[in-house]
């Protein structure tokens, strides 16, 4: 199956490398672990050893020295091979990008090589039970205590916290918040810190990356845990949100490609009344339409990654790509299930269980409604709705 995205030689080599690694494991391996609560450790370490998790990290810190565009290829190709892991979006994209941009030289040296190789993993602690999409309303608070801080509060829907050795926590800086105008600070908090408790959050997601509520009960961190400047956390956070949206779009695009590929194959092989079912326009036209939507989303995704890598404003394109890819992947997956008929709901065919991850991308990391708010207000200049 060809597409609209034209790979450079470098991107084609990365795509082939990811397909080679992921192909050794595949969707059966991934879904089996997701159902049983296991983790794709072998796959993760092979990706790290191949230099794929750190493609965008500077060479001086053990990475590939390329850009976010190269990480997009990795994440999309993993999902296209039936392995839609969330962890590369969180650890490799959000956390590594924030550390690369805003952390001290010591923090970069400590964390980036391990994030690049996959030997270290980091979760991202932003969302809370009562703040929703309002990052300004973070209630988890960091208070000065001698030469460090004490963090108290709750984070909600934190992905892969059990796989990570630290969490990049967004907290309200108590000392710098004045007149209820919150000033945020970012901290690297080890997951084995006294007072930090991970509580599994039960969901219907069939994923190896589990969700958690995290409680911070007077968790102490030292001065070296602070990322960048105190009180400047909101600006630091936003340097990770565009990579998050762009790589989330890559994940969705990969799921869409995976679904269409499965449906394409089935529509050619499955025969009813002596002809392949793909010969019927009731099958072929919706599948063709889904393919078009996925390819357009891929174009938007690679365009947004290129803008980000060039240091240009990527907010609009990142949000559009995330929106388009989430919608396209759901449409493609739903149509692929329909093409398979009853088999589409069978575990044997490896389709229906991916619906939950595809549907998650419509809500997270930013909801479709907040994307529409952004586009209406920023792109179209319409009055603010909130």
C-alpha positions as CSV (number, residue, x, y, z in Angstrom):
1,X,0.0,0.0,0.0
2,X,1.5,3.3,-1.1
3,X,0.7,6.7,0.5
4,X,1.0,10.4,0.2
5,X,3.9,10.7,2.6
6,X,7.2,10.7,0.7
7,X,10.1,9.5,2.9
8,X,13.6,10.8,2.7
9,X,16.3,8.2,2.6
10,X,16.9,8.6,6.3
11,X,13.2,8.2,7.1
12,X,12.9,5.1,5.0
13,X,15.9,3.6,6.8
14,X,14.3,4.4,10.2
15,X,11.0,3.0,9.0
16,X,12.6,-0.3,7.9
17,X,14.6,-0.6,11.1
18,X,11.4,-0.2,13.2
19,X,9.5,-2.6,11.1
20,X,12.3,-5.1,11.4
21,X,12.4,-4.9,15.2
22,X,8.6,-4.7,15.7
23,X,8.0,-7.4,13.1
24,X,9.9,-9.9,15.4
25,X,7.2,-9.3,18.0
26,X,4.0,-8.0,16.4
27,X,0.5,-7.4,17.5
28,X,0.0,-10.9,19.0
29,X,3.0,-10.3,21.3
30,X,1.8,-6.8,22.3
31,X,-1.9,-7.8,22.8
32,X,-0.9,-10.9,24.8
33,X,1.1,-8.8,27.2
34,X,-1.7,-6.1,27.4
35,X,-4.3,-8.7,28.3
36,X,-2.1,-10.3,31.0
37,X,-0.7,-7.1,32.5
38,X,2.8,-7.8,31.1
39,X,5.3,-5.3,29.7
40,X,7.1,-5.4,26.3
41,X,10.5,-5.2,27.9
42,X,12.3,-7.2,25.2
43,X,10.8,-5.0,22.5
44,X,11.6,-1.8,24.4
45,X,15.2,-2.8,24.9
46,X,15.7,-3.7,21.3
47,X,14.3,-0.4,20.2
48,X,16.7,1.4,22.6
49,X,19.7,-0.7,21.4
50,X,18.9,0.2,17.8
51,X,19.0,3.9,18.7
52,X,15.3,4.4,17.8
53,X,14.0,5.7,21.1
54,X,16.6,8.5,21.1
55,X,16.6,9.5,17.4
56,X,15.8,13.1,18.3
57,X,18.2,13.4,21.3
58,X,21.5,15.2,20.7
59,X,24.4,12.9,19.9
60,X,26.4,14.3,22.8
61,X,23.9,12.7,25.1
62,X,23.8,9.3,23.3
63,X,21.0,10.1,20.9
64,X,20.7,10.1,17.1
65,X,21.1,13.8,16.8
66,X,18.0,14.1,14.5
67,X,14.7,15.8,15.2
68,X,11.1,15.1,16.3
69,X,10.3,14.1,12.7
70,X,12.5,11.0,13.1
71,X,10.7,10.1,16.4
72,X,7.4,10.5,14.6
73,X,8.5,7.9,12.1
74,X,9.4,5.5,14.9
75,X,6.1,5.9,16.8
76,X,4.0,5.7,13.7
77,X,5.8,2.6,12.4
78,X,5.4,0.8,15.7
79,X,1.7,1.4,15.7
80,X,1.4,0.4,12.0
81,X,3.0,-2.9,13.1
82,X,0.5,-3.5,15.8
83,X,2.4,-2.0,18.7
84,X,0.8,1.3,19.7
85,X,2.8,2.0,22.9
86,X,2.1,5.2,24.8
87,X,5.5,5.2,26.6
88,X,7.5,6.6,23.7
89,X,5.2,9.6,23.6
90,X,5.6,10.2,27.3
91,X,9.2,9.3,28.1
92,X,10.9,9.9,24.7
93,X,8.8,12.9,23.4
94,X,7.4,14.9,26.3
95,X,10.0,14.3,29.0
96,X,13.1,14.2,26.9
97,X,12.1,17.3,25.0
98,X,11.5,19.3,28.2
99,X,14.8,18.1,29.7
100,X,16.7,18.8,26.5
101,X,15.3,22.3,26.3
102,X,15.1,23.6,29.9
103,X,17.1,21.4,32.2
104,X,20.6,22.0,33.6
105,X,23.7,20.5,32.1
106,X,23.8,18.1,35.0
107,X,20.2,16.9,34.5
108,X,20.8,16.5,30.8
109,X,23.9,14.4,31.4
110,X,22.1,12.3,34.0
111,X,18.9,11.6,32.1
112,X,19.2,12.0,28.4
113,X,21.6,9.1,27.7
114,X,19.3,6.7,29.6
115,X,16.2,8.0,27.9
116,X,17.9,7.7,24.5
117,X,19.0,4.1,25.2
118,X,15.7,3.1,26.8
119,X,17.6,2.1,30.0
120,X,15.7,4.8,31.9
121,X,12.1,5.8,31.6
122,X,10.1,8.8,32.9
123,X,6.4,9.5,33.3
124,X,4.7,12.9,33.0
125,X,2.6,14.2,35.9
126,X,0.4,17.0,34.8
127,X,-3.3,16.0,34.9
128,X,-5.3,16.1,38.1
129,X,-8.8,15.1,39.1
130,X,-10.2,18.6,39.3
131,X,-8.1,20.6,36.8
132,X,-9.1,18.9,33.6
133,X,-7.6,20.6,30.6
134,X,-6.8,23.8,32.6
135,X,-3.1,23.5,33.2
136,X,-3.2,26.8,35.1
137,X,-5.4,25.2,37.7
138,X,-2.9,22.7,39.0
139,X,-3.5,22.1,42.7
140,X,-0.5,19.9,43.5
141,X,1.7,22.2,45.4
142,X,5.5,22.5,46.0
143,X,6.6,24.3,49.1
144,X,10.1,25.4,49.9
145,X,11.8,23.4,52.6
146,X,15.4,24.3,53.3
147,X,17.4,23.7,50.2
148,X,14.6,21.7,48.5
149,X,10.8,21.4,48.2
150,X,8.0,19.3,49.6
151,X,5.3,18.3,47.2
152,X,1.8,17.5,48.1
153,X,-1.2,16.7,46.0
154,X,-2.7,14.2,43.5
155,X,-2.1,13.4,39.9
156,X,-4.6,11.5,37.8
157,X,-4.5,9.4,34.6
158,X,-0.7,9.2,34.7
159,X,0.4,6.7,32.0
160,X,3.2,4.1,32.6
161,X,4.2,5.3,36.1
162,X,4.9,1.7,37.1
163,X,7.4,1.4,34.2
164,X,9.2,4.6,35.1
165,X,11.9,5.4,37.6
166,X,10.9,9.0,37.9
167,X,8.0,11.3,37.2
168,X,8.3,14.8,35.7
169,X,5.8,16.6,38.0
170,X,4.1,19.9,37.3
171,X,3.3,21.6,40.6
172,X,2.0,25.0,41.8
173,X,4.9,26.9,43.4
174,X,3.5,28.0,46.7
175,X,6.1,30.7,47.3
176,X,5.6,32.4,43.9
177,X,1.8,32.1,43.5
178,X,0.3,35.5,44.4
179,X,-3.3,36.6,44.3
180,X,-4.5,33.2,43.2
181,X,-2.4,33.5,40.0
182,X,-0.6,30.2,40.0
183,X,3.1,30.0,39.1
184,X,4.2,26.5,38.2
185,X,7.5,24.7,38.7
186,X,8.7,21.3,37.3
187,X,10.4,18.6,39.3
188,X,12.0,15.2,38.5
189,X,10.6,13.0,41.3
190,X,11.8,9.4,41.7
191,X,8.9,6.9,41.9
192,X,10.5,5.3,45.0
193,X,10.4,8.6,47.0
194,X,8.9,8.3,50.5
195,X,5.3,9.5,50.5
196,X,4.7,8.8,46.8
197,X,2.0,6.2,46.2
198,X,0.9,4.7,42.9
199,X,-2.7,3.5,42.7
200,X,-3.7,1.6,39.6
201,X,-6.6,3.2,37.8
202,X,-9.0,0.6,36.3
203,X,-9.8,1.2,32.7
204,X,-11.0,-0.8,29.7
205,X,-7.8,0.1,27.7
206,X,-6.1,-2.9,26.2
207,X,-2.6,-1.5,26.5
208,X,0.7,-2.4,28.1
209,X,0.8,1.1,29.5
210,X,-1.4,1.2,32.5
211,X,-3.0,4.3,34.1
212,X,-2.5,5.5,37.7
213,X,-3.6,7.9,40.3
214,X,-0.5,9.2,42.1
215,X,-0.6,10.6,45.6
216,X,2.2,12.9,46.9
217,X,2.1,13.0,50.7
218,X,4.8,15.5,51.6
219,X,7.3,14.1,49.1
220,X,10.6,15.8,49.5
221,X,12.9,16.6,46.6
222,X,16.3,18.3,46.6
223,X,17.3,21.4,44.8
224,X,18.7,19.4,41.9
225,X,15.2,18.1,41.1
226,X,14.0,21.5,39.8
227,X,13.7,21.8,36.0
228,X,14.7,25.2,34.7
229,X,13.6,28.3,36.7
230,X,11.2,28.2,39.6
231,X,7.8,29.6,38.7
232,X,8.4,29.2,34.9
233,X,7.0,25.8,34.7
234,X,4.0,26.6,32.5
235,X,6.4,27.8,29.7
236,X,8.5,24.7,30.2
237,X,5.5,22.5,30.0
238,X,4.3,24.0,26.7
239,X,7.7,23.1,25.1
240,X,6.6,19.4,25.7
241,X,3.0,19.7,24.7
242,X,3.6,20.3,21.0
243,X,5.8,17.2,20.8
244,X,3.1,15.3,22.7
245,X,0.4,16.3,20.3
246,X,2.6,15.5,17.2
247,X,3.7,12.1,18.4
248,X,0.1,11.3,19.5
249,X,-0.9,12.1,15.9
250,X,1.8,9.7,14.8
251,X,0.4,6.9,17.0
252,X,-3.1,7.5,15.7
253,X,-1.9,7.5,12.1
254,X,-0.1,4.2,12.7
255,X,-3.2,2.6,14.1
256,X,-5.1,3.8,11.0
257,X,-2.5,2.3,8.7
258,X,-2.5,-1.0,10.7
259,X,-6.3,-1.2,10.5
260,X,-6.5,-0.4,6.8
261,X,-3.7,-2.9,6.0
262,X,-5.6,-5.7,7.8
263,X,-8.9,-4.8,6.1
264,X,-7.2,-4.5,2.7
265,X,-5.8,-8.0,3.0
266,X,-9.1,-9.5,4.3
267,X,-11.1,-7.8,1.5
268,X,-8.9,-9.4,-1.1
269,X,-8.9,-12.9,0.4
270,X,-12.4,-13.3,1.8
271,X,-14.9,-14.5,-0.9
272,X,-18.7,-14.5,-0.8
273,X,-20.7,-15.5,-3.8
274,X,-17.5,-16.4,-5.7
275,X,-15.9,-13.0,-5.6
276,X,-13.6,-11.2,-3.1
277,X,-15.7,-8.9,-0.9
278,X,-13.4,-6.1,-1.8
279,X,-15.0,-6.1,-5.3
280,X,-18.2,-4.6,-3.7
281,X,-18.3,-0.9,-3.5
282,X,-20.0,-1.2,-0.1
283,X,-16.6,-2.5,1.1
284,X,-14.2,-0.7,-1.2
285,X,-15.5,2.9,-1.0
286,X,-15.6,3.3,2.8
287,X,-12.2,1.7,3.0
288,X,-10.8,4.0,0.3
289,X,-12.3,7.0,2.2
290,X,-10.7,5.9,5.4
291,X,-7.3,5.5,3.6
292,X,-7.6,9.1,2.3
293,X,-8.3,10.4,5.8
294,X,-5.3,8.6,7.3
295,X,-3.0,9.8,4.6
296,X,-4.1,13.4,5.0
297,X,-3.6,13.1,8.7
298,X,-0.1,11.7,8.1
299,X,0.7,14.7,5.9
300,X,-0.4,17.1,8.7
301,X,1.6,15.2,11.2
302,X,4.9,15.3,9.3
303,X,4.3,19.0,8.4
304,X,3.9,19.8,12.1
305,X,7.0,17.9,13.1
306,X,9.0,19.7,10.4
307,X,7.8,23.1,11.7
308,X,8.8,22.1,15.2
309,X,12.2,20.9,14.1
310,X,12.8,24.2,12.2
311,X,12.0,26.2,15.4
312,X,8.9,27.7,13.9
313,X,5.5,28.1,15.6
314,X,4.0,24.6,15.5
315,X,1.0,25.0,17.9
316,X,-1.7,25.3,15.2
317,X,-0.3,22.5,13.0
318,X,0.3,20.2,16.0
319,X,-3.3,20.6,17.2
320,X,-4.7,20.1,13.7
321,X,-2.6,17.0,13.1
322,X,-3.6,15.5,16.5
323,X,-7.3,16.2,15.7
324,X,-7.2,14.8,12.2
325,X,-5.2,11.7,13.0
326,X,-7.4,10.8,16.0
327,X,-10.6,11.1,13.9
328,X,-9.0,9.2,10.9
329,X,-7.7,6.3,13.0
330,X,-11.1,5.7,14.6
331,X,-12.8,5.8,11.2
332,X,-10.3,3.4,9.7
333,X,-10.4,1.0,12.7
334,X,-14.2,1.0,12.7
335,X,-14.3,0.3,9.0
336,X,-11.7,-2.4,9.3
337,X,-13.8,-4.1,11.9
338,X,-16.9,-3.8,9.7
339,X,-15.0,-5.3,6.7
340,X,-14.2,-8.4,8.9
341,X,-17.8,-8.8,10.0
342,X,-18.1,-10.9,13.1
343,X,-14.4,-11.7,12.8
344,X,-13.7,-8.1,13.5
345,X,-14.6,-8.7,17.1
346,X,-12.5,-11.9,17.4
347,X,-9.3,-11.7,19.4
348,X,-7.7,-13.8,16.6
349,X,-7.9,-10.9,14.1
350,X,-6.3,-8.3,16.5
351,X,-8.6,-5.4,15.6
352,X,-11.3,-4.6,18.2
353,X,-9.0,-4.3,21.2
354,X,-7.1,-1.5,19.5
355,X,-10.3,0.6,19.4
356,X,-9.8,1.6,23.0
357,X,-6.4,3.2,22.4
358,X,-7.6,4.8,19.2
359,X,-10.6,6.2,21.1
360,X,-8.3,7.4,23.9
361,X,-6.5,9.6,21.4
362,X,-9.7,11.5,20.7
363,X,-9.7,12.6,24.3
364,X,-6.1,12.7,25.3
365,X,-3.6,14.2,25.4
366,X,-5.9,17.1,24.5
367,X,-9.6,16.6,23.8
368,X,-11.0,17.3,20.4
369,X,-13.1,20.1,22.0
370,X,-10.0,21.9,23.3
371,X,-8.4,21.6,19.9
372,X,-11.5,23.2,18.3
373,X,-11.3,26.0,20.9
374,X,-7.7,26.6,20.0
375,X,-8.3,26.7,16.3
376,X,-11.4,28.8,16.6
377,X,-9.7,31.4,18.9
378,X,-6.1,31.3,17.6
379,X,-6.5,30.4,13.9
380,X,-9.9,32.1,13.2
381,X,-9.6,34.9,15.7
382,X,-13.1,34.2,17.2
383,X,-14.0,35.4,20.8
384,X,-12.7,33.2,23.6
385,X,-15.2,30.7,25.0
386,X,-13.5,30.1,28.3
